């Protein structure tokens, strides 16, 4: 039994991770692993089988706001995609995008070359792999979990898969729903090093860049740390906008300055939480869609749990989690996380709950 589809209850994250089930130089070395970005490598990623023209059978489990776009890009690349989700609307969208909806996880994976999962949380991932994928998919299948979950569960699933003879990688994503739809996600991969080229080839239809962060679990570690930075910088950006407004500075003019100054960040230049300067940002849609606050909170909790277990000091991460927890409890968990600006401005009455 898989948990009910999250897509039927709350908007999914634009960043990543979750889904609706229970979705001219060679590769460079960057600190902990390998990296290749589309357009940067002299050669494309290695083929899954050595035949670039071959159509592969892809099982895609989890078709939420992120997984739906990812599965569609596999179909656009010419692969045969067997897609499963508990939500009928998600299956209908997948069918319209060229995927073949199926009735169960087992049916999706039974003859797959690659299995890709995009699930809400660690317990869902462990249950689906242990009970419905391992043993049902051919042992030749490449298993890729793109969910954002805790490091320990990722390593446990990798162990179960390895014992059963499978190649497995944790490969969480960054880039949001727009990148999922456009096939320009960044993947942070935890895997055995010799398998990275094959994994990279499987991810290529969905990716702008693929990083080998290290061994199993390292992809999740990278994702958790990355999203803690994102939460902290967004909160700082919102505080600065609220202060600028109080001091009589137009937030649009402040964008022009911060975007070209030392305060520049992704939260400013790509996702500015004040409407106008970045037309694609959720601030222009009253914080509808995008990266839901409940999903940012999930990632911040994963980071704090990891910090507690490892003995790391993360005071800014802890404070950021507490403020997003408050925003969620006030009834805004379904709004984009940049909507926390309205809480800091004292203007929540202008923001519909979701």
C-alpha positions in Angstrom: 0.0 0.0 0.0 1.4 3.5 -0.9 0.4 6.6 0.9 -2.2 8.8 -0.7 -1.1 11.3 -3.4 0.2 14.5 -2.0 -0.8 16.3 -5.2 -4.4 16.0 -4.2 -3.9 17.9 -0.9 -1.2 20.6 -1.2 0.8 22.2 -3.9 4.2 20.5 -4.5 7.5 22.1 -4.2 9.0 24.0 -7.0 12.3 22.9 -5.8 12.4 20.0 -5.5 11.8 17.0 -4.4 8.7 15.7 -3.6 6.0 14.1 -5.7 2.5 13.2 -5.6 3.0 9.6 -4.5 3.1 7.3 -1.9 8.2 12.5 -8.8 34.4 21.7 -24.7 35.9 20.3 -21.4 35.4 16.8 -20.1 33.6 16.3 -16.8 35.2 18.6 -14.2 36.2 17.7 -10.7 34.6 19.9 -8.0 35.7 19.1 -4.5 33.7 16.0 -3.6 32.8 14.7 -7.0 32.1 14.9 -10.7 30.1 17.5 -12.6 28.9 17.8 -16.1 26.6 20.6 -17.4 24.8 20.5 -20.7 26.8 22.4 -23.2 30.0 22.3 -21.1 31.2 18.8 -22.0 32.9 17.8 -25.2 30.8 14.7 -25.5 27.3 13.9 -24.3 26.8 11.6 -21.3 27.4 8.0 -22.0 24.5 5.9 -23.3 22.7 3.6 -20.9 23.6 0.7 -23.2 26.2 1.9 -25.6 23.5 2.7 -28.3 22.5 6.4 -28.2 19.6 5.7 -30.6 18.0 3.0 -28.5 14.6 3.6 -26.9 14.8 2.6 -23.2 12.0 1.5 -21.0 11.6 3.9 -18.1 9.4 3.3 -15.1 8.4 6.6 -13.4 6.8 6.5 -10.0 5.4 9.7 -8.6 3.9 12.3 -11.0 3.4 15.4 -8.9 4.4 18.9 -9.9 8.0 17.8 -10.2 7.7 14.2 -11.3 5.1 15.0 -14.0 7.4 17.3 -15.9 10.4 14.9 -15.4 8.5 11.9 -16.8 7.3 14.0 -19.7 10.9 14.9 -20.6 11.8 11.2 -20.7 8.9 10.6 -23.1 10.0 13.6 -25.2 13.5 12.1 -25.4 11.9 9.1 -27.2 11.8 6.7 -24.3 8.9 4.4 -23.5 7.7 5.7 -20.1 5.4 3.5 -17.9 4.1 6.0 -15.4 2.3 5.4 -12.0 0.7 7.7 -9.5 -2.3 7.2 -7.2 -3.9 10.4 -8.5 -5.9 9.9 -11.6 -5.4 13.6 -12.7 -1.6 13.0 -12.6 -2.0 9.9 -14.7 -4.1 11.8 -17.2 -1.4 14.6 -17.5 1.2 11.9 -18.0 -0.8 10.3 -20.8 -1.2 13.7 -22.5 2.6 14.1 -22.3 3.3 10.8 -24.1 3.7 8.4 -21.1 1.8 5.2 -20.7 -0.2 5.2 -17.4 -0.2 1.8 -15.6 -2.1 0.5 -12.6 0.6 -0.3 -10.1 4.3 0.2 -9.2 4.9 -3.5 -10.0 3.4 -3.2 -13.5 5.5 -0.1 -14.1 8.8 -1.7 -13.2 8.4 -5.2 -14.4 10.5 -4.9 -17.6 12.2 -1.5 -17.0 15.7 -0.5 -18.0 15.5 2.5 -15.5 13.3 3.1 -12.5 12.9 6.7 -11.3 11.0 7.6 -8.2 9.9 11.0 -6.9 8.2 10.4 -3.5 7.3 12.6 -0.5 9.4 11.3 2.3 11.8 8.7 3.5 9.2 6.2 4.8 7.5 6.2 1.4 10.7 5.6 -0.4 11.7 2.7 1.8 8.3 1.1 1.6 8.0 1.4 -2.2 11.5 0.1 -2.8 11.4 -2.7 -0.2 7.9 -4.0 -1.1 7.2 -3.1 -4.7 10.4 -2.4 -6.7 13.1 -4.6 -5.4 12.3 -8.1 -6.7 9.7 -6.9 -9.2 12.1 -4.9 -11.5 14.8 -6.8 -13.4 18.1 -6.8 -11.6 19.6 -5.1 -14.7 17.4 -2.1 -14.1 19.0 1.1 -12.8 17.2 2.4 -9.7 17.2 6.2 -9.2 15.5 7.9 -6.3 15.0 11.6 -7.0 13.1 12.3 -3.8 14.4 14.5 -1.0 14.8 12.3 2.1 17.1 11.8 5.0 20.6 10.4 4.4 20.1 7.3 6.6 17.1 6.1 4.6 18.9 6.7 1.3 21.7 4.6 2.5 19.4 1.9 3.8 17.6 1.7 0.4 21.0 1.6 -1.3 22.0 -1.3 0.9 18.8 -3.3 0.2 19.1 -2.7 -3.6 22.8 -3.7 -3.6 22.1 -6.9 -1.7 19.5 -7.8 -4.3 21.9 -7.1 -7.2 20.7 -3.7 -8.3 22.6 -0.5 -9.1 21.0 2.3 -7.1 21.6 6.0 -6.7 20.1 8.8 -4.6 19.7 11.7 -7.0 17.6 14.6 -5.5 17.0 17.6 -7.7 17.3 21.4 -7.6 15.7 23.9 -10.0 11.9 23.9 -9.3 8.9 23.1 -11.4 9.9 25.3 -14.3 13.2 23.4 -14.5 11.4 20.1 -14.2 9.1 21.0 -17.1 12.0 22.4 -19.2 14.4 19.5 -18.5 17.0 21.8 -16.9 17.2 20.4 -13.3 20.4 20.0 -11.4 20.9 16.5 -9.9 23.0 15.8 -6.9 24.0 12.1 -7.1 25.1 9.7 -4.4 26.4 6.5 -6.1 29.4 4.2 -6.7 31.8 6.1 -8.8 32.0 3.6 -11.7 28.2 3.8 -12.2 28.1 7.6 -12.5 28.3 7.7 -16.4 25.4 5.4 -16.7 23.4 7.3 -14.2 24.2 10.6 -15.9 22.9 9.2 -19.2 19.6 8.2 -17.6 19.2 11.7 -16.1 20.2 13.6 -19.2 16.7 14.2 -20.6 15.7 15.9 -17.4 18.9 17.7 -16.5 21.0 20.8 -17.0 23.8 19.6 -14.7 24.6 16.4 -12.9 26.9 16.2 -9.9 28.4 13.2 -8.3 28.4 14.3 -4.7 30.0 11.1 -3.4 28.9 7.7 -2.3 25.4 6.6 -1.4 23.6 9.3 0.7 25.9 12.1 -0.4 23.3 13.3 -2.9 20.8 13.8 -0.1 23.4 15.4 2.1 24.1 17.9 -0.7 20.4 18.6 -1.2 19.7 19.1 2.5 22.6 21.6 2.9 21.8 23.4 -0.3 18.2 23.9 0.7 19.2 25.1 4.1 21.1 27.8 2.3 18.1 28.6 0.2 15.8 28.9 3.2 18.3 31.2 5.1 18.9 33.4 2.1 15.3 33.8 1.2 14.5 34.7 4.8 17.3 37.3 4.8 16.1 38.7 1.5 12.6 39.1 2.9 13.8 40.8 6.0 15.9 43.2 3.9 12.9 44.0 1.7 10.7 44.6 4.7 13.4 46.9 6.3 14.0 48.7 3.0 10.3 49.5 2.8 10.1 50.8 6.3 13.0 53.1 5.5 11.2 54.5 2.5 13.2 52.6 -0.2 11.2 51.3 -3.1 11.5 47.4 -3.0 11.8 47.5 -6.8 14.7 50.0 -6.7 16.2 47.9 -3.9 16.2 44.9 -6.3 18.1 46.9 -8.9 20.7 47.6 -6.3 20.9 44.2 -4.5 21.0 42.3 -7.8 24.2 44.0 -8.7 25.8 44.3 -5.2 27.2 42.0 -2.6 23.7 41.1 -1.4 23.0 39.3 -4.7 21.7 35.7 -4.4 19.4 33.3 -6.2 16.6 34.5 -3.9 17.1 38.0 -5.2 17.9 37.6 -8.9 15.8 34.5 -9.8 13.0 34.4 -7.1 12.6 38.0 -5.8 9.7 37.9 -3.3 8.4 41.3 -4.3 6.2 41.4 -7.4 7.6 43.0 -10.6 11.4 42.6 -11.0 11.4 38.9 -11.8 8.2 38.2 -13.8 8.4 34.4 -13.4 8.6 34.6 -9.6 5.6 33.4 -7.5 5.4 36.8 -5.9 3.7 37.9 -9.1 1.0 35.3 -8.6 0.2 36.1 -5.0 2.7 33.3 -4.0 0.6 30.6 -5.7 2.5 27.5 -6.9 6.3 27.5 -6.8 8.1 25.9 -3.8 5.4 25.3 -1.2 6.3 26.5 2.4 5.4 23.0 3.7 8.1 21.5 1.4 10.7 24.1 2.4 9.9 23.3 6.0 10.3 19.6 5.3 13.8 20.2 4.0 14.7 22.5 6.9 13.6 19.8 9.3 15.7 17.2 7.5 18.7 19.6 7.9 18.1 20.1 11.6 17.7 16.4 12.2 20.9 15.8 10.4 22.6 18.5 12.4 21.5 17.0 15.6 22.6 13.6 14.7 26.0 14.7 13.5 26.7 17.3 16.1 26.8 20.2 13.7 26.0 23.8 14.8 23.4 25.4 12.6 21.8 28.3 14.5 20.6 30.2 11.4 19.1 27.0 10.1 17.3 26.4 13.3 15.9 30.0 13.4 14.9 29.7 9.8 13.0 26.5 10.5 11.2 28.1 13.4 10.0 31.0 11.3 8.8 28.8 8.4 7.1 26.6 11.0 5.2 29.6 12.2 4.3 30.7 8.7 2.9 27.1 8.1 1.0 27.0 11.4 -0.7 30.3 10.5 -2.2 28.5 7.5 0.2 29.3 4.7 1.9 26.0 4.1 0.5 25.7 0.6 1.8 29.2 -0.4 5.2 29.6 -2.0 7.9 30.0 0.7 8.8 33.5 -0.5 5.4 34.6 0.8 6.9 34.7 4.3 7.7 38.3 3.3 4.1 39.2 4.0 4.4 37.8 7.6 7.5 39.9 8.1 5.8 43.0 6.7 2.8 42.4 9.0 0.5 42.1 5.9 -0.8 38.5 6.2 -4.3 39.8 5.7 -3.4 40.4 2.1 -2.4 36.8 1.6 -5.1 34.1 1.2 -4.4 31.0 3.3 -3.5 27.8 1.4 
